């Protein structure tokens, strides 16, 4: 029978002791930062791709379609490897470490974050487009009739309303993003899961360590779902709309996460 | 046709606010506007009536280029709208030029189209501030004056979903007026309202009719009688007849007009 190493398990799930190990502490910090940066990149790219897809210029539509087609039609893991090693061996971009004050951002982290963000852009594009299309076309017409250009009307009238539609699925995307960062382990980007695999390489306690790792991700996504519920109820109150699903519903409905792609 | 088409004075006569010549429009194979001609002079109030699907709303929407046209010309304030003429072919204007022209044309929609994420006053000051670059303080002062004028000074900080349909439409009128347009277009402004709210909107419009150039697509014959200088009857994409309200209701010339009037006046 397998002897479960409880002391080791507790050492690695209890943050004060686990954080003695810089692999875990820095990995957790990196995971959070990577998730935020990649999601932000995804939102910005998604907005432009969505506008491209709705453009009256066929070239923009074609580019947007191709982008979505590729990044949703191929595995993220493949995209990540292609970006990191592909650009490296061709010397298009070697991913050198970037020093930001005391912080050093490794090439693997850059490549991984970029891949996550670019991939996310394709998913966000569809979410943003659905959000914009949910807005009554009369809003754009009214704005235009007041002398606003398309860009101004989008920015001031349509997008602020679309945001209300976009924010709930965006929250779910971020939940997914925090988990998907673990794929970066394969390119040795020092995020949380990479930290645990390194510890495991040293101690060879995969059962204990990977349960511990899963609990860290569970903590991140649970905390996020509280934040998300708070944001969405705030949205509802201000605009007089109906409330979104509650915390418990969100945690246990199983409809939110889509796991690694 | 009752009124003969006046000779082509277009850009020279600054009292002609709208001039449409031979306007044709198709939705696919459907010919919705057939050689429409219309001239509206400064301070004139023109009410366009006609059966639903006759093209009257579409025609109104062509006047501020919310709809494209397939041939013909529409001049507003002396300039062709939406297009310029390049060797006899219509070429669509730049977005900037179209927007600039639209800023001088107020439009009121059937379904109000107020911005739901903005309060009444914010709805009104948005375009003056962003398009005309008027400082916020000045825009607010002007906006409050307009709200008072449509009788809604106390609704200043309400969101559209917190006020009635009639009040929303009055805010929408104030929003259009805030750009100080030379021409106001009303696209069935009372059709989406409960009957008890129609009067308050028509009262505001009657007030405006004393001082503005207006083109109104409407089924409100009472308003047409009281405020219009001219009534234009449109059917199947054509202007069938136009005349002063007295003339129009007393002696409709065409059979189609008589039939339409008998249907709506019971």
HADDOCK unambig.tbl for C-alpha pairs under 7 A between the chains (distance, minus, plus):
assign (segid A and resid 138 and name CA) (segid B and resid 113 and name CA) 5.75 0.50 0.50
assign (segid A and resid 139 and name CA) (segid B and resid 113 and name CA) 5.74 0.50 0.50
assign (segid A and resid 139 and name CA) (segid B and resid 115 and name CA) 6.72 0.50 0.50
assign (segid A and resid 142 and name CA) (segid B and resid 113 and name CA) 6.13 0.50 0.50
assign (segid A and resid 144 and name CA) (segid B and resid 99 and name CA) 6.82 0.50 0.50
assign (segid A and resid 145 and name CA) (segid B and resid 102 and name CA) 5.60 0.50 0.50
assign (segid A and resid 145 and name CA) (segid B and resid 103 and name CA) 6.78 0.50 0.50
assign (segid A and resid 145 and name CA) (segid B and resid 106 and name CA) 6.75 0.50 0.50
assign (segid A and resid 145 and name CA) (segid B and resid 107 and name CA) 6.20 0.50 0.50
assign (segid A and resid 146 and name CA) (segid B and resid 102 and name CA) 6.35 0.50 0.50
assign (segid A and resid 146 and name CA) (segid B and resid 103 and name CA) 5.16 0.50 0.50
assign (segid A and resid 146 and name CA) (segid B and resid 106 and name CA) 6.80 0.50 0.50
assign (segid A and resid 146 and name CA) (segid B and resid 127 and name CA) 6.17 0.50 0.50
assign (segid A and resid 146 and name CA) (segid B and resid 176 and name CA) 6.85 0.50 0.50
assign (segid A and resid 147 and name CA) (segid B and resid 99 and name CA) 4.45 0.50 0.50
assign (segid A and resid 147 and name CA) (segid B and resid 100 and name CA) 5.87 0.50 0.50
assign (segid A and resid 147 and name CA) (segid B and resid 102 and name CA) 4.91 0.50 0.50
assign (segid A and resid 147 and name CA) (segid B and resid 103 and name CA) 3.96 0.50 0.50
assign (segid A and resid 147 and name CA) (segid B and resid 131 and name CA) 6.62 0.50 0.50
assign (segid A and resid 148 and name CA) (segid B and resid 99 and name CA) 5.97 0.50 0.50
assign (segid A and resid 148 and name CA) (segid B and resid 131 and name CA) 6.30 0.50 0.50
assign (segid A and resid 149 and name CA) (segid B and resid 95 and name CA) 6.74 0.50 0.50
assign (segid A and resid 149 and name CA) (segid B and resid 96 and name CA) 6.77 0.50 0.50
assign (segid A and resid 149 and name CA) (segid B and resid 99 and name CA) 5.88 0.50 0.50
assign (segid A and resid 157 and name CA) (segid B and resid 115 and name CA) 6.93 0.50 0.50
assign (segid A and resid 161 and name CA) (segid B and resid 117 and name CA) 6.66 0.50 0.50
